[in-house]
Amino acid sequence: MSALKWLLMAVGAAVFGSAGAVVAYDVYLSEQLRRLLSRNKTDESGADLKVRVERNRTRNPFSLRVNILGGSVGQGLR
């Protein structure tokens, strides 16, 4: 029984580790894509384009609201 316990704990740690590796690889790929897409930004005349993204300072209506008193997080999405 103890061996089964240790085996299941090792399998659980491996699953969490592989999930973390998948997330890290996804972040790496998104950074590579962002770099590739922003590499050659020129207009038809050949002048460099400096695109500046204006951030909207208003509150995002789909933002996650967390209940500080300990309720479930999913209730803040209603």
N, CA, C and O atoms as CSV, one atom per row, in Angstrom:
chain,resi,resn,atom,element,x,y,z
A,1,MET,N,N,0.821,-1.193,0.000
A,1,MET,CA,C,0.000,0.000,0.000
A,1,MET,C,C,0.870,1.265,0.000
A,1,MET,O,O,0.551,2.258,-0.653
A,2,SER,N,N,1.965,1.200,0.741
A,2,SER,CA,C,2.864,2.350,0.788
A,2,SER,C,C,3.534,2.573,-0.571
A,2,SER,O,O,3.747,3.711,-0.990
A,3,ALA,N,N,3.863,1.473,-1.251
A,3,ALA,CA,C,4.484,1.610,-2.572
A,3,ALA,C,C,3.517,2.251,-3.560
A,3,ALA,O,O,3.927,3.069,-4.383
A,4,LEU,N,N,2.230,1.887,-3.487
A,4,LEU,CA,C,1.217,2.484,-4.358
A,4,LEU,C,C,1.081,3.972,-4.075
A,4,LEU,O,O,0.922,4.778,-4.992
A,5,LYS,N,N,1.145,4.326,-2.792
A,5,LYS,CA,C,1.055,5.733,-2.413
A,5,LYS,C,C,2.209,6.522,-3.043
A,5,LYS,O,O,1.985,7.583,-3.626
A,6,TRP,N,N,3.429,6.017,-2.930
A,6,TRP,CA,C,4.592,6.714,-3.478
A,6,TRP,C,C,4.555,6.741,-4.997
A,6,TRP,O,O,4.974,7.721,-5.614
A,7,LEU,N,N,4.058,5.680,-5.597
A,7,LEU,CA,C,3.939,5.649,-7.052
A,7,LEU,C,C,2.959,6.703,-7.545
A,7,LEU,O,O,3.239,7.420,-8.506
A,8,LEU,N,N,1.812,6.794,-6.884
A,8,LEU,CA,C,0.810,7.786,-7.281
A,8,LEU,C,C,1.303,9.209,-7.032
A,8,LEU,O,O,0.990,10.111,-7.808
A,9,MET,N,N,2.064,9.423,-5.971
A,9,MET,CA,C,2.615,10.753,-5.714
A,9,MET,C,C,3.638,11.125,-6.781
A,9,MET,O,O,3.694,12.278,-7.209
A,10,ALA,N,N,4.447,10.161,-7.215
A,10,ALA,CA,C,5.428,10.424,-8.266
A,10,ALA,C,C,4.737,10.712,-9.595
A,10,ALA,O,O,5.156,11.600,-10.337
A,11,VAL,N,N,3.680,9.963,-9.893
A,11,VAL,CA,C,2.933,10.198,-11.136
A,11,VAL,C,C,2.282,11.583,-11.102
A,11,VAL,O,O,2.282,12.292,-12.108
A,12,GLY,N,N,1.732,11.968,-9.953
A,12,GLY,CA,C,1.123,13.296,-9.824
A,12,GLY,C,C,2.135,14.411,-10.013
A,12,GLY,O,O,1.848,15.410,-10.672
A,13,ALA,N,N,3.325,14.243,-9.434
A,13,ALA,CA,C,4.376,15.251,-9.601
A,13,ALA,C,C,4.815,15.340,-11.064
A,13,ALA,O,O,5.089,16.427,-11.571
A,14,ALA,N,N,4.879,14.190,-11.735
A,14,ALA,CA,C,5.257,14.193,-13.153
A,14,ALA,C,C,4.201,14.892,-14.005
A,14,ALA,O,O,4.539,15.606,-14.949
A,15,VAL,N,N,2.938,14.693,-13.681
A,15,VAL,CA,C,1.861,15.341,-14.440
A,15,VAL,C,C,1.911,16.852,-14.247
A,15,VAL,O,O,1.774,17.605,-15.211
A,16,PHE,N,N,2.106,17.303,-13.006
A,16,PHE,CA,C,2.213,18.740,-12.764
A,16,PHE,C,C,3.445,19.320,-13.453
A,16,PHE,O,O,3.392,20.426,-13.991
A,17,GLY,N,N,4.540,18.591,-13.438
A,17,GLY,CA,C,5.748,19.061,-14.105
A,17,GLY,C,C,5.575,19.175,-15.604
A,17,GLY,O,O,6.023,20.144,-16.218
A,18,SER,N,N,4.925,18.185,-16.194
A,18,SER,CA,C,4.716,18.246,-17.642
A,18,SER,C,C,3.740,19.360,-18.010
A,18,SER,O,O,3.893,19.984,-19.060
A,19,ALA,N,N,2.743,19.621,-17.171
A,19,ALA,CA,C,1.824,20.730,-17.440
A,19,ALA,C,C,2.568,22.065,-17.383
A,19,ALA,O,O,2.313,22.949,-18.201
A,20,GLY,N,N,3.472,22.216,-16.436
A,20,GLY,CA,C,4.276,23.431,-16.354
A,20,GLY,C,C,5.175,23.592,-17.561
A,20,GLY,O,O,5.377,24.702,-18.055
A,21,ALA,N,N,5.722,22.464,-18.040
A,21,ALA,CA,C,6.579,22.524,-19.231
A,21,ALA,C,C,5.781,22.927,-20.460
A,21,ALA,O,O,6.286,23.667,-21.305
A,22,VAL,N,N,4.558,22.460,-20.576
A,22,VAL,CA,C,3.712,22.826,-21.717
A,22,VAL,C,C,3.396,24.317,-21.687
A,22,VAL,O,O,3.411,24.973,-22.729
A,23,VAL,N,N,3.114,24.853,-20.516
A,23,VAL,CA,C,2.830,26.287,-20.397
A,23,VAL,C,C,4.066,27.101,-20.743
A,23,VAL,O,O,3.969,28.098,-21.458
A,24,ALA,N,N,5.220,26.693,-20.248
A,24,ALA,CA,C,6.456,27.418,-20.547
A,24,ALA,C,C,6.764,27.378,-22.042
A,24,ALA,O,O,7.204,28.380,-22.606
A,25,TYR,N,N,6.541,26.244,-22.685
A,25,TYR,CA,C,6.787,26.132,-24.123
A,25,TYR,C,C,5.810,27.006,-24.908
A,25,TYR,O,O,6.189,27.599,-25.918
A,26,ASP,N,N,4.567,27.090,-24.459
A,26,ASP,CA,C,3.580,27.931,-25.125
A,26,ASP,C,C,3.967,29.408,-25.022
A,26,ASP,O,O,3.819,30.156,-25.988
A,27,VAL,N,N,4.455,29.824,-23.870
A,27,VAL,CA,C,4.910,31.210,-23.709
A,27,VAL,C,C,6.103,31.471,-24.619
A,27,VAL,O,O,6.191,32.533,-25.236
A,28,TYR,N,N,7.016,30.518,-24.707
A,28,TYR,CA,C,8.181,30.648,-25.583
A,28,TYR,C,C,7.745,30.795,-27.046
A,28,TYR,O,O,8.256,31.656,-27.763
A,29,LEU,N,N,6.812,29.963,-27.484
A,29,LEU,CA,C,6.343,30.046,-28.869
A,29,LEU,C,C,5.628,31.362,-29.151
A,29,LEU,O,O,5.783,31.927,-30.234
A,30,SER,N,N,4.850,31.858,-28.197
A,30,SER,CA,C,4.151,33.124,-28.420
A,30,SER,C,C,5.144,34.286,-28.515
A,30,SER,O,O,4.930,35.222,-29.286
A,31,GLU,N,N,6.224,34.231,-27.739
A,31,GLU,CA,C,7.240,35.272,-27.846
A,31,GLU,C,C,7.959,35.207,-29.191
A,31,GLU,O,O,8.256,36.245,-29.782
A,32,GLN,N,N,8.237,34.017,-29.671
A,32,GLN,CA,C,8.862,33.871,-30.981
A,32,GLN,C,C,7.951,34.406,-32.090
A,32,GLN,O,O,8.419,35.073,-33.013
A,33,LEU,N,N,6.667,34.115,-31.998
A,33,LEU,CA,C,5.711,34.602,-32.992
A,33,LEU,C,C,5.617,36.116,-32.956
A,33,LEU,O,O,5.559,36.762,-34.003
A,34,ARG,N,N,5.602,36.688,-31.756
A,34,ARG,CA,C,5.544,38.149,-31.630
A,34,ARG,C,C,6.777,38.785,-32.247
A,34,ARG,O,O,6.676,39.807,-32.926
A,35,ARG,N,N,7.946,38.186,-32.016
A,35,ARG,CA,C,9.175,38.704,-32.594
A,35,ARG,C,C,9.166,38.614,-34.114
A,35,ARG,O,O,9.600,39.543,-34.795
A,36,LEU,N,N,8.675,37.506,-34.644
A,36,LEU,CA,C,8.647,37.340,-36.092
A,36,LEU,C,C,7.672,38.308,-36.755
A,36,LEU,O,O,7.960,38.852,-37.822
A,37,LEU,N,N,6.535,38.518,-36.130
A,37,LEU,CA,C,5.537,39.408,-36.721
A,37,LEU,C,C,5.949,40.873,-36.662
A,37,LEU,O,O,5.513,41.659,-37.503
A,38,SER,N,N,6.765,41.258,-35.706
A,38,SER,CA,C,7.140,42.666,-35.582
A,38,SER,C,C,8.517,42.950,-36.174
A,38,SER,O,O,9.036,44.052,-35.998
A,39,ARG,N,N,9.115,42.000,-36.863
A,39,ARG,CA,C,10.474,42.189,-37.369
A,39,ARG,C,C,10.539,43.221,-38.490
A,39,ARG,O,O,11.330,44.160,-38.395
A,40,ASN,N,N,9.754,43.089,-39.528
A,40,ASN,CA,C,9.836,43.982,-40.689
A,40,ASN,C,C,8.573,44.814,-40.810
A,40,ASN,O,O,7.664,44.472,-41.567
A,41,LYS,N,N,8.520,45.893,-40.073
A,41,LYS,CA,C,7.365,46.784,-40.154
A,41,LYS,C,C,7.757,48.006,-40.974
A,41,LYS,O,O,8.295,48.975,-40.438
A,42,THR,N,N,7.487,47.956,-42.272
A,42,THR,CA,C,7.752,49.097,-43.153
A,42,THR,C,C,6.518,49.346,-44.005
A,42,THR,O,O,5.758,48.422,-44.297
A,43,ASP,N,N,6.323,50.593,-44.401
A,43,ASP,CA,C,5.207,50.886,-45.301
A,43,ASP,C,C,5.684,50.749,-46.743
A,43,ASP,O,O,6.797,50.280,-46.982
A,44,GLU,N,N,4.853,51.152,-47.708
A,44,GLU,CA,C,5.185,50.963,-49.122
A,44,GLU,C,C,6.368,51.812,-49.569
A,44,GLU,O,O,7.061,51.442,-50.517
A,45,SER,N,N,6.616,52.942,-48.909
A,45,SER,CA,C,7.750,53.783,-49.298
A,45,SER,C,C,9.066,53.280,-48.721
A,45,SER,O,O,10.132,53.771,-49.092
A,46,GLY,N,N,9.002,52.309,-47.819
A,46,GLY,CA,C,10.212,51.770,-47.221
A,46,GLY,C,C,10.558,52.401,-45.894
A,46,GLY,O,O,11.544,52.017,-45.265
A,47,ALA,N,N,9.760,53.372,-45.452
A,47,ALA,CA,C,10.031,54.012,-44.167
A,47,ALA,C,C,9.567,53.099,-43.038
A,47,ALA,O,O,8.554,52.410,-43.157
A,48,ASP,N,N,10.314,53.105,-41.953
A,48,ASP,CA,C,9.935,52.287,-40.804
A,48,ASP,C,C,8.671,52.836,-40.172
A,48,ASP,O,O,8.485,54.047,-40.057
A,49,LEU,N,N,7.831,51.940,-39.776
A,49,LEU,CA,C,6.613,52.323,-39.085
A,49,LEU,C,C,6.803,52.098,-37.601
A,49,LEU,O,O,7.187,51.008,-37.175
A,50,LYS,N,N,6.543,53.097,-36.836
A,50,LYS,CA,C,6.590,52.978,-35.387
A,50,LYS,C,C,5.147,52.904,-34.895
A,50,LYS,O,O,4.489,53.924,-34.692
A,51,VAL,N,N,4.683,51.698,-34.711
A,51,VAL,CA,C,3.301,51.513,-34.293
A,51,VAL,C,C,3.267,51.515,-32.784
A,51,VAL,O,O,3.926,50.706,-32.130
A,52,ARG,N,N,2.501,52.421,-32.246
A,52,ARG,CA,C,2.358,52.506,-30.807
A,52,ARG,C,C,0.915,52.153,-30.463
A,52,ARG,O,O,-0.025,52.785,-30.944
A,53,VAL,N,N,0.761,51.170,-29.654
A,53,VAL,CA,C,-0.572,50.716,-29.285
A,53,VAL,C,C,-1.048,51.532,-28.101
A,53,VAL,O,O,-0.415,51.558,-27.046
A,54,GLU,N,N,-2.171,52.196,-28.296
A,54,GLU,CA,C,-2.770,52.949,-27.200
A,54,GLU,C,C,-3.579,51.986,-26.340
A,54,GLU,O,O,-4.466,51.287,-26.830
A,55,ARG,N,N,-3.265,51.965,-25.083
A,55,ARG,CA,C,-3.998,51.078,-24.180
A,55,ARG,C,C,-5.256,51.765,-23.695
A,55,ARG,O,O,-5.262,52.950,-23.358
A,56,ASN,N,N,-6.299,50.996,-23.671
A,56,ASN,CA,C,-7.558,51.507,-23.181
A,56,ASN,C,C,-7.512,51.485,-21.658
A,56,ASN,O,O,-7.318,50.431,-21.053
A,57,ARG,N,N,-7.687,52.627,-21.053
A,57,ARG,CA,C,-7.564,52.734,-19.600
A,57,ARG,C,C,-8.860,52.378,-18.873
A,57,ARG,O,O,-8.894,52.379,-17.643
A,58,THR,N,N,-9.918,52.077,-19.613
A,58,THR,CA,C,-11.168,51.719,-18.966
A,58,THR,C,C,-11.081,50.292,-18.460
A,58,THR,O,O,-10.222,49.521,-18.885
A,59,ARG,N,N,-11.961,49.957,-17.567
A,59,ARG,CA,C,-11.947,48.620,-16.970
A,59,ARG,C,C,-12.458,47.597,-17.966
A,59,ARG,O,O,-13.437,47.832,-18.673
A,60,ASN,N,N,-11.791,46.474,-18.012
A,60,ASN,CA,C,-12.177,45.372,-18.875
A,60,ASN,C,C,-13.452,44.737,-18.318
A,60,ASN,O,O,-13.448,44.303,-17.166
A,61,PRO,N,N,-14.548,44.664,-19.092
A,61,PRO,CA,C,-15.787,44.091,-18.545
A,61,PRO,C,C,-15.672,42.592,-18.292
A,61,PRO,O,O,-16.504,42.039,-17.573
A,62,PHE,N,N,-14.681,41.922,-18.849
A,62,PHE,CA,C,-14.526,40.490,-18.644
A,62,PHE,C,C,-13.442,40.160,-17.619
A,62,PHE,O,O,-12.974,39.023,-17.551
A,63,SER,N,N,-13.048,41.147,-16.827
A,63,SER,CA,C,-11.992,40.888,-15.845
A,63,SER,C,C,-12.534,40.006,-14.722
A,63,SER,O,O,-13.730,40.006,-14.431
A,64,LEU,N,N,-11.642,39.271,-14.113
A,64,LEU,CA,C,-11.999,38.347,-13.050
A,64,LEU,C,C,-12.111,39.111,-11.747
A,64,LEU,O,O,-11.196,39.837,-11.358
A,65,ARG,N,N,-13.228,38.945,-11.083
A,65,ARG,CA,C,-13.431,39.584,-9.787
A,65,ARG,C,C,-13.319,38.517,-8.705
A,65,ARG,O,O,-14.010,37.500,-8.758
A,66,VAL,N,N,-12.467,38.743,-7.746
A,66,VAL,CA,C,-12.228,37.761,-6.694
A,66,VAL,C,C,-12.967,38.200,-5.439
A,66,VAL,O,O,-12.885,39.359,-5.031
A,67,ASN,N,N,-13.684,37.271,-4.836
A,67,ASN,CA,C,-14.389,37.533,-3.598
A,67,ASN,C,C,-13.385,37.438,-2.461
A,67,ASN,O,O,-12.826,36.370,-2.214
A,68,ILE,N,N,-13.151,38.547,-1.765
A,68,ILE,CA,C,-12.132,38.585,-0.720
A,68,ILE,C,C,-12.566,37.774,0.493
A,68,ILE,O,O,-11.710,37.285,1.230
A,69,LEU,N,N,-13.846,37.618,0.721
A,69,LEU,CA,C,-14.324,36.923,1.907
A,69,LEU,C,C,-14.236,35.407,1.783
A,69,LEU,O,O,-14.652,34.703,2.702
A,70,GLY,N,N,-13.721,34.890,0.704
A,70,GLY,CA,C,-13.474,33.467,0.609
A,70,GLY,C,C,-14.485,32.704,-0.213
A,70,GLY,O,O,-14.471,31.473,-0.205
A,71,GLY,N,N,-15.358,33.387,-0.918
A,71,GLY,CA,C,-16.298,32.694,-1.782
A,71,GLY,C,C,-15.589,32.120,-2.999
A,71,GLY,O,O,-14.394,32.344,-3.191
A,72,SER,N,N,-16.309,31.397,-3.799
A,72,SER,CA,C,-15.665,30.817,-4.974
A,72,SER,C,C,-15.380,31.897,-6.010
A,72,SER,O,O,-16.134,32.862,-6.133
A,73,VAL,N,N,-14.304,31.733,-6.743
A,73,VAL,CA,C,-13.870,32.728,-7.717
A,73,VAL,C,C,-14.837,32.790,-8.895
A,73,VAL,O,O,-15.013,33.854,-9.489
A,74,GLY,N,N,-15.464,31.674,-9.242
A,74,GLY,CA,C,-16.353,31.624,-10.374
A,74,GLY,C,C,-17.591,32.475,-10.225
A,74,GLY,O,O,-18.203,32.856,-11.223
A,75,GLN,N,N,-17.970,32.778,-9.005
A,75,GLN,CA,C,-19.164,33.602,-8.792
A,75,GLN,C,C,-18.925,35.045,-9.201
A,75,GLN,O,O,-19.890,35.769,-9.448
A,76,GLY,N,N,-17.685,35.489,-9.281
A,76,GLY,CA,C,-17.387,36.859,-9.684
A,76,GLY,C,C,-17.551,37.079,-11.182
A,76,GLY,O,O,-17.509,38.221,-11.640
A,77,LEU,N,N,-17.736,36.021,-11.949
A,77,LEU,CA,C,-17.860,36.159,-13.396
A,77,LEU,C,C,-19.299,36.397,-13.849
A,77,LEU,O,O,-19.538,36.601,-15.039
A,78,ARG,N,N,-20.244,36.374,-12.940
A,78,ARG,CA,C,-21.631,36.594,-13.333
A,78,ARG,C,C,-21.919,37.998,-13.729
A,78,ARG,O,O,-23.054,38.319,-14.083
